[in-house]
Amino acid sequence: KKPYCDGSHAMFNTGKSPIEFEASQAKRMAICDCGQSSKLPFCDGTHTKL
């Protein structure tokens, strides 16, 4: 279900909340799924170093 929030994480007390953004241009972007990116909600490749 990532990156879309359905609220199901609320019972796990993750401390995370949804990040809302609006694309300003038509461009391919990657959403971070590991949670370690310094450019959240976007991927910066940090997952390759974990």
PQR file with spaces between the fields and no chain letter, atoms N, CA, C, O and H, PARSE charges and radii, in Angstrom:
ATOM       1  N    LYS     1       0.812   -1.204    0.000 -0.4000 1.5000
ATOM       2  CA   LYS     1       0.000    0.000    0.000 -0.0000 2.0000
ATOM       3  C    LYS     1       0.850    1.260    0.000  0.5500 1.7000
ATOM       4  O    LYS     1       0.327    2.351   -0.229 -0.5500 1.4000
ATOM       5  N    LYS     2       2.117    1.138    0.246 -0.4000 1.5000
ATOM       6  CA   LYS     2       2.966    2.327    0.215 -0.0000 2.0000
ATOM       7  C    LYS     2       2.973    2.889   -1.181  0.5500 1.7000
ATOM       8  O    LYS     2       2.818    2.079   -2.095 -0.5500 1.4000
ATOM       9  H    LYS     2       2.542    0.252    0.432  0.4000 1.0000
ATOM      10  N    PRO     3       3.127    4.118   -1.465 -0.5600 1.5000
ATOM      11  CA   PRO     3       3.292    5.217   -0.534  0.2800 2.0000
ATOM      12  C    PRO     3       1.977    5.845   -0.108  0.5500 1.7000
ATOM      13  O    PRO     3       1.986    6.891    0.542 -0.5500 1.4000
ATOM      14  N    TYR     4       0.846    5.239   -0.453 -0.4000 1.5000
ATOM      15  CA   TYR     4      -0.443    5.842   -0.139 -0.0000 2.0000
ATOM      16  C    TYR     4      -0.902    5.471    1.261  0.5500 1.7000
ATOM      17  O    TYR     4      -0.862    4.303    1.648 -0.5500 1.4000
ATOM      18  H    TYR     4       0.839    4.390   -0.981  0.4000 1.0000
ATOM      19  N    CYS     5      -1.334    6.463    2.012 -0.4000 1.5000
ATOM      20  CA   CYS     5      -1.729    6.242    3.398 -0.0000 2.0000
ATOM      21  C    CYS     5      -3.202    5.850    3.486  0.5500 1.7000
ATOM      22  O    CYS     5      -4.073    6.541    2.959 -0.5500 1.4000
ATOM      23  H    CYS     5      -1.367    7.412    1.697  0.4000 1.0000
ATOM      24  N    ASP     6      -3.463    4.737    4.155 -0.4000 1.5000
ATOM      25  CA   ASP     6      -4.844    4.333    4.390 -0.0000 2.0000
ATOM      26  C    ASP     6      -5.188    4.390    5.873  0.5500 1.7000
ATOM      27  O    ASP     6      -6.284    4.002    6.276 -0.5500 1.4000
ATOM      28  H    ASP     6      -2.755    4.175    4.583  0.4000 1.0000
ATOM      29  N    GLY     7      -4.239    4.882    6.692 -0.4000 1.5000
ATOM      30  CA   GLY     7      -4.485    5.036    8.117 -0.0000 2.0000
ATOM      31  C    GLY     7      -4.267    3.776    8.939  0.5500 1.7000
ATOM      32  O    GLY     7      -4.354    3.825   10.165 -0.5500 1.4000
ATOM      33  H    GLY     7      -3.349    5.197    6.364  0.4000 1.0000
ATOM      34  N    SER     8      -3.982    2.640    8.291 -0.4000 1.5000
ATOM      35  CA   SER     8      -3.853    1.381    9.024 -0.0000 2.0000
ATOM      36  C    SER     8      -2.635    1.348    9.945  0.5500 1.7000
ATOM      37  O    SER     8      -2.583    0.519   10.853 -0.5500 1.4000
ATOM      38  H    SER     8      -3.911    2.600    7.294  0.4000 1.0000
ATOM      39  N    HIS     9      -1.669    2.215    9.738 -0.4000 1.5000
ATOM      40  CA   HIS     9      -0.468    2.236   10.580 -0.0000 2.0000
ATOM      41  C    HIS     9      -0.725    2.860   11.944  0.5500 1.7000
ATOM      42  O    HIS     9       0.104    2.718   12.843 -0.5500 1.4000
ATOM      43  H    HIS     9      -1.711    2.889    9.000  0.4000 1.0000
ATOM      44  N    ALA    10      -1.832    3.537   12.122 -0.4000 1.5000
ATOM      45  CA   ALA    10      -2.121    4.262   13.368 -0.0000 2.0000
ATOM      46  C    ALA    10      -2.055    3.356   14.598  0.5500 1.7000
ATOM      47  O    ALA    10      -1.620    3.795   15.663 -0.5500 1.4000
ATOM      48  H    ALA    10      -2.505    3.653   11.392  0.4000 1.0000
ATOM      49  N    MET    11      -2.476    2.118   14.465 -0.4000 1.5000
ATOM      50  CA   MET    11      -2.478    1.224   15.623 -0.0000 2.0000
ATOM      51  C    MET    11      -1.075    0.754   16.004  0.5500 1.7000
ATOM      52  O    MET    11      -0.897    0.181   17.078 -0.5500 1.4000
ATOM      53  H    MET    11      -2.830    1.762   13.600  0.4000 1.0000
ATOM      54  N    PHE    12      -0.078    0.983   15.151 -0.4000 1.5000
ATOM      55  CA   PHE    12       1.285    0.545   15.434 -0.0000 2.0000
ATOM      56  C    PHE    12       2.152    1.637   16.046  0.5500 1.7000
ATOM      57  O    PHE    12       3.303    1.380   16.400 -0.5500 1.4000
ATOM      58  H    PHE    12      -0.223    1.449   14.278  0.4000 1.0000
ATOM      59  N    ASN    13       1.622    2.855   16.179 -0.4000 1.5000
ATOM      60  CA   ASN    13       2.342    3.977   16.779 -0.0000 2.0000
ATOM      61  C    ASN    13       3.745    4.131   16.178  0.5500 1.7000
ATOM      62  O    ASN    13       4.743    4.103   16.898 -0.5500 1.4000
ATOM      63  H    ASN    13       0.687    3.063   15.891  0.4000 1.0000
ATOM      64  N    THR    14       3.807    4.293   14.855 -0.4000 1.5000
ATOM      65  CA   THR    14       5.090    4.389   14.162 -0.0000 2.0000
ATOM      66  C    THR    14       5.758    5.743   14.339  0.5500 1.7000
ATOM      67  O    THR    14       6.966    5.873   14.137 -0.5500 1.4000
ATOM      68  H    THR    14       2.996    4.316   14.270  0.4000 1.0000
ATOM      69  N    GLY    15       4.978    6.756   14.718 -0.4000 1.5000
ATOM      70  CA   GLY    15       5.536    8.097   14.834 -0.0000 2.0000
ATOM      71  C    GLY    15       5.642    8.799   13.491  0.5500 1.7000
ATOM      72  O    GLY    15       6.111    9.935   13.416 -0.5500 1.4000
ATOM      73  H    GLY    15       3.997    6.651   14.882  0.4000 1.0000
ATOM      74  N    LYS    16       5.212    8.135   12.442 -0.4000 1.5000
ATOM      75  CA   LYS    16       5.269    8.717   11.101 -0.0000 2.0000
ATOM      76  C    LYS    16       3.893    9.230   10.721  0.5500 1.7000
ATOM      77  O    LYS    16       2.874    8.735   11.204 -0.5500 1.4000
ATOM      78  H    LYS    16       4.831    7.212   12.503  0.4000 1.0000
ATOM      79  N    SER    17       3.877   10.217    9.857 -0.4000 1.5000
ATOM      80  CA   SER    17       2.611   10.737    9.367 -0.0000 2.0000
ATOM      81  C    SER    17       2.711   10.917    7.858  0.5500 1.7000
ATOM      82  O    SER    17       3.818   10.980    7.323 -0.5500 1.4000
ATOM      83  H    SER    17       4.704   10.619    9.464  0.4000 1.0000
ATOM      84  N    PRO    18       1.594   11.001    7.167 -0.5600 1.5000
ATOM      85  CA   PRO    18       1.612   11.163    5.718  0.2800 2.0000
ATOM      86  C    PRO    18       2.303   12.464    5.318  0.5500 1.7000
ATOM      87  O    PRO    18       2.225   13.467    6.029 -0.5500 1.4000
ATOM      88  N    ILE    19       2.969   12.434    4.187 -0.4000 1.5000
ATOM      89  CA   ILE    19       3.600   13.628    3.627 -0.0000 2.0000
ATOM      90  C    ILE    19       2.856   13.960    2.348  0.5500 1.7000
ATOM      91  O    ILE    19       2.780   13.139    1.434 -0.5500 1.4000
ATOM      92  H    ILE    19       3.032   11.620    3.610  0.4000 1.0000
ATOM      93  N    GLU    20       2.312   15.156    2.286 -0.4000 1.5000
ATOM      94  CA   GLU    20       1.556   15.567    1.118 -0.0000 2.0000
ATOM      95  C    GLU    20       2.423   16.462    0.250  0.5500 1.7000
ATOM      96  O    GLU    20       3.128   17.333    0.760 -0.5500 1.4000
ATOM      97  H    GLU    20       2.374   15.822    3.029  0.4000 1.0000
ATOM      98  N    PHE    21       2.375   16.252   -1.056 -0.4000 1.5000
ATOM      99  CA   PHE    21       3.110   17.114   -1.967 -0.0000 2.0000
ATOM     100  C    PHE    21       2.358   17.221   -3.277  0.5500 1.7000
ATOM     101  O    PHE    21       1.519   16.379   -3.597 -0.5500 1.4000
ATOM     102  H    PHE    21       1.802   15.545   -1.470  0.4000 1.0000
ATOM     103  N    GLU    22       2.665   18.263   -4.032 -0.4000 1.5000
ATOM     104  CA   GLU    22       2.053   18.473   -5.328 -0.0000 2.0000
ATOM     105  C    GLU    22       3.165   18.611   -6.350  0.5500 1.7000
ATOM     106  O    GLU    22       4.072   19.425   -6.175 -0.5500 1.4000
ATOM     107  H    GLU    22       3.346   18.947   -3.772  0.4000 1.0000
ATOM     108  N    ALA    23       3.105   17.825   -7.412 -0.4000 1.5000
ATOM     109  CA   ALA    23       4.128   17.879   -8.454 -0.0000 2.0000
ATOM     110  C    ALA    23       4.011   19.193   -9.215  0.5500 1.7000
ATOM     111  O    ALA    23       2.921   19.585   -9.632 -0.5500 1.4000
ATOM     112  H    ALA    23       2.369   17.163   -7.554  0.4000 1.0000
ATOM     113  N    SER    24       5.141   19.868   -9.390 -0.4000 1.5000
ATOM     114  CA   SER    24       5.143   21.150  -10.092 -0.0000 2.0000
ATOM     115  C    SER    24       5.478   20.986  -11.570  0.5500 1.7000
ATOM     116  O    SER    24       5.328   21.929  -12.347 -0.5500 1.4000
ATOM     117  H    SER    24       6.026   19.549   -9.051  0.4000 1.0000
ATOM     118  N    GLN    25       5.931   19.795  -11.963 -0.4000 1.5000
ATOM     119  CA   GLN    25       6.246   19.539  -13.363 -0.0000 2.0000
ATOM     120  C    GLN    25       6.120   18.045  -13.643  0.5500 1.7000
ATOM     121  O    GLN    25       6.177   17.218  -12.733 -0.5500 1.4000
ATOM     122  H    GLN    25       6.053   19.030  -11.331  0.4000 1.0000
ATOM     123  N    ALA    26       5.950   17.719  -14.918 -0.4000 1.5000
ATOM     124  CA   ALA    26       5.859   16.313  -15.312 -0.0000 2.0000
ATOM     125  C    ALA    26       7.275   15.751  -15.349  0.5500 1.7000
ATOM     126  O    ALA    26       8.051   16.053  -16.255 -0.5500 1.4000
ATOM     127  H    ALA    26       5.904   18.391  -15.658  0.4000 1.0000
ATOM     128  N    LYS    27       7.602   14.932  -14.356 -0.4000 1.5000
ATOM     129  CA   LYS    27       8.954   14.396  -14.223 -0.0000 2.0000
ATOM     130  C    LYS    27       8.876   13.086  -13.451  0.5500 1.7000
ATOM     131  O    LYS    27       8.108   12.980  -12.494 -0.5500 1.4000
ATOM     132  H    LYS    27       6.971   14.686  -13.619  0.4000 1.0000
ATOM     133  N    ARG    28       9.651   12.098  -13.849 -0.4000 1.5000
ATOM     134  CA   ARG    28       9.652   10.814  -13.144 -0.0000 2.0000
ATOM     135  C    ARG    28      10.417   10.968  -11.831  0.5500 1.7000
ATOM     136  O    ARG    28      11.559   11.427  -11.816 -0.5500 1.4000
ATOM     137  H    ARG    28      10.274   12.184  -14.626  0.4000 1.0000
ATOM     138  N    MET    29       9.777   10.580  -10.736 -0.4000 1.5000
ATOM     139  CA   MET    29      10.374   10.670   -9.402 -0.0000 2.0000
ATOM     140  C    MET    29      10.176    9.329   -8.707  0.5500 1.7000
ATOM     141  O    MET    29       9.236    8.597   -9.019 -0.5500 1.4000
ATOM     142  H    MET    29       8.850   10.206  -10.748  0.4000 1.0000
ATOM     143  N    ALA    30      11.054    9.009   -7.771 -0.4000 1.5000
ATOM     144  CA   ALA    30      10.928    7.776   -6.990 -0.0000 2.0000
ATOM     145  C    ALA    30      10.575    8.139   -5.554  0.5500 1.7000
ATOM     146  O    ALA    30      11.228    8.986   -4.945 -0.5500 1.4000
ATOM     147  H    ALA    30      11.817    9.604   -7.517  0.4000 1.0000
ATOM     148  N    ILE    31       9.554    7.506   -5.019 -0.4000 1.5000
ATOM     149  CA   ILE    31       9.143    7.713   -3.635 -0.0000 2.0000
ATOM     150  C    ILE    31       9.971    6.783   -2.752  0.5500 1.7000
ATOM     151  O    ILE    31      10.104    5.597   -3.052 -0.5500 1.4000
ATOM     152  H    ILE    31       9.023    6.818   -5.513  0.4000 1.0000
ATOM     153  N    CYS    32      10.526    7.316   -1.668 -0.4000 1.5000
ATOM     154  CA   CYS    32      11.345    6.527   -0.742 -0.0000 2.0000
ATOM     155  C    CYS    32      10.465    5.521   -0.011  0.5500 1.7000
ATOM     156  O    CYS    32       9.417    5.873    0.531 -0.5500 1.4000
ATOM     157  H    CYS    32      10.418    8.280   -1.424  0.4000 1.0000
ATOM     158  N    ASP    33      10.901    4.275   -0.006 -0.4000 1.5000
ATOM     159  CA   ASP    33      10.163    3.228    0.697 -0.0000 2.0000
ATOM     160  C    ASP    33      10.940    2.714    1.908  0.5500 1.7000
ATOM     161  O    ASP    33      10.387    2.002    2.746 -0.5500 1.4000
ATOM     162  H    ASP    33      11.752    3.989   -0.447  0.4000 1.0000
ATOM     163  N    CYS    34      12.237    3.079    2.001 -0.4000 1.5000
ATOM     164  CA   CYS    34      13.037    2.593    3.136 -0.0000 2.0000
ATOM     165  C    CYS    34      12.960    3.545    4.326  0.5500 1.7000
ATOM     166  O    CYS    34      13.242    3.145    5.456 -0.5500 1.4000
ATOM     167  H    CYS    34      12.686    3.658    1.320  0.4000 1.0000
ATOM     168  N    GLY    35      12.582    4.802    4.085 -0.4000 1.5000
ATOM     169  CA   GLY    35      12.447    5.774    5.163 -0.0000 2.0000
ATOM     170  C    GLY    35      13.746    6.439    5.580  0.5500 1.7000
ATOM     171  O    GLY    35      13.750    7.224    6.527 -0.5500 1.4000
ATOM     172  H    GLY    35      12.353    5.127    3.167  0.4000 1.0000
ATOM     173  N    GLN    36      14.855    6.147    4.899 -0.4000 1.5000
ATOM     174  CA   GLN    36      16.155    6.680    5.296 -0.0000 2.0000
ATOM     175  C    GLN    36      16.653    7.815    4.402  0.5500 1.7000
ATOM     176  O    GLN    36      17.724    8.362    4.665 -0.5500 1.4000
ATOM     177  H    GLN    36      14.852    5.509    4.129  0.4000 1.0000
ATOM     178  N    SER    37      15.924    8.180    3.371 -0.4000 1.5000
ATOM     179  CA   SER    37      16.345    9.230    2.445 -0.0000 2.0000
ATOM     180  C    SER    37      16.457   10.580    3.142  0.5500 1.7000
ATOM     181  O    SER    37      15.676   10.885    4.044 -0.5500 1.4000
ATOM     182  H    SER    37      15.055    7.735    3.157  0.4000 1.0000
ATOM     183  N    SER    38      17.420   11.379    2.728 -0.4000 1.5000
ATOM     184  CA   SER    38      17.541   12.739    3.264 -0.0000 2.0000
ATOM     185  C    SER    38      16.654   13.700    2.478  0.5500 1.7000
ATOM     186  O    SER    38      16.606   14.894    2.777 -0.5500 1.4000
ATOM     187  H    SER    38      18.054   11.131    1.996  0.4000 1.0000
ATOM     188  N    LYS    39      15.950   13.177    1.471 -0.4000 1.5000
ATOM     189  CA   LYS    39      15.086   14.009    0.629 -0.0000 2.0000
ATOM     190  C    LYS    39      13.641   13.518    0.656  0.5500 1.7000
ATOM     191  O    LYS    39      12.933   13.618   -0.347 -0.5500 1.4000
ATOM     192  H    LYS    39      15.989   12.208    1.228  0.4000 1.0000
ATOM     193  N    LEU    40      13.198   12.987    1.800 -0.4000 1.5000
ATOM     194  CA   LEU    40      11.830   12.476    1.912 -0.0000 2.0000
ATOM     195  C    LEU    40      10.815   13.495    1.435  0.5500 1.7000
ATOM     196  O    LEU    40      10.979   14.681    1.720 -0.5500 1.4000
ATOM     197  H    LEU    40      13.772   12.905    2.615  0.4000 1.0000
ATOM     198  N    PRO    41       9.783   13.096    0.728 -0.5600 1.5000
ATOM     199  CA   PRO    41       9.350   11.723    0.493  0.2800 2.0000
ATOM     200  C    PRO    41      10.024   11.061   -0.712  0.5500 1.7000
ATOM     201  O    PRO    41       9.610    9.979   -1.128 -0.5500 1.4000
ATOM     202  N    PHE    42      11.048   11.691   -1.274 -0.4000 1.5000
ATOM     203  CA   PHE    42      11.687   11.164   -2.471 -0.0000 2.0000
ATOM     204  C    PHE    42      12.918   10.321   -2.155  0.5500 1.7000
ATOM     205  O    PHE    42      13.585   10.530   -1.141 -0.5500 1.4000
ATOM     206  H    PHE    42      11.385   12.570   -0.936  0.4000 1.0000
ATOM     207  N    CYS    43      13.205    9.381   -3.021 -0.4000 1.5000
ATOM     208  CA   CYS    43      14.352    8.492   -2.867 -0.0000 2.0000
ATOM     209  C    CYS    43      15.634    9.220   -3.272  0.5500 1.7000
ATOM     210  O    CYS    43      15.667    9.907   -4.292 -0.5500 1.4000
ATOM     211  H    CYS    43      12.664    9.211   -3.845  0.4000 1.0000
ATOM     212  N    ASP    44      16.691    9.064   -2.465 -0.4000 1.5000
ATOM     213  CA   ASP    44      18.008    9.605   -2.822 -0.0000 2.0000
ATOM     214  C    ASP    44      19.039    8.493   -2.975  0.5500 1.7000
ATOM     215  O    ASP    44      20.235    8.770   -3.075 -0.5500 1.4000
ATOM     216  H    ASP    44      16.664    8.506   -1.636  0.4000 1.0000
ATOM     217  N    GLY    45      18.593    7.238   -2.995 -0.4000 1.5000
ATOM     218  CA   GLY    45      19.475    6.094   -3.186 -0.0000 2.0000
ATOM     219  C    GLY    45      20.108    5.558   -1.913  0.5500 1.7000
ATOM     220  O    GLY    45      20.919    4.634   -1.973 -0.5500 1.4000
ATOM     221  H    GLY    45      17.623    7.012   -2.915  0.4000 1.0000
ATOM     222  N    THR    46      19.755    6.119   -0.762 -0.4000 1.5000
ATOM     223  CA   THR    46      20.333    5.676    0.511 -0.0000 2.0000
ATOM     224  C    THR    46      20.135    4.184    0.733  0.5500 1.7000
ATOM     225  O    THR    46      20.986    3.538    1.344 -0.5500 1.4000
ATOM     226  H    THR    46      19.096    6.870   -0.713  0.4000 1.0000
ATOM     227  N    HIS    47      19.030    3.624    0.250 -0.4000 1.5000
ATOM     228  CA   HIS    47      18.739    2.200    0.464 -0.0000 2.0000
ATOM     229  C    HIS    47      19.837    1.295   -0.092  0.5500 1.7000
ATOM     230  O    HIS    47      19.977    0.156    0.353 -0.5500 1.4000
ATOM     231  H    HIS    47      18.339    4.149   -0.246  0.4000 1.0000
ATOM     232  N    THR    48      20.607    1.778   -1.047 -0.4000 1.5000
ATOM     233  CA   THR    48      21.674    0.953   -1.623 -0.0000 2.0000
ATOM     234  C    THR    48      22.861    0.828   -0.681  0.5500 1.7000
ATOM     235  O    THR    48      23.733   -0.015   -0.890 -0.5500 1.4000
ATOM     236  H    THR    48      20.493    2.703   -1.409  0.4000 1.0000
ATOM     237  N    LYS    49      22.903    1.667    0.359 -0.4000 1.5000
ATOM     238  CA   LYS    49      24.012    1.657    1.318 -0.0000 2.0000
ATOM     239  C    LYS    49      23.631    1.032    2.652  0.5500 1.7000
ATOM     240  O    LYS    49      24.456    0.977    3.564 -0.5500 1.4000
ATOM     241  H    LYS    49      22.195    2.352    0.529  0.4000 1.0000
ATOM     242  N    LEU    50      22.384    0.555    2.781 -0.4000 1.5000
ATOM     243  CA   LEU    50      21.930   -0.023    4.046 -0.0000 2.0000
ATOM     244  C    LEU    50      22.379   -1.462    4.191  0.5500 1.7000
ATOM     245  O    LEU    50      22.082   -2.103    5.199 -0.5500 1.4000
ATOM     246  H    LEU    50      21.714    0.600    2.040  0.4000 1.0000
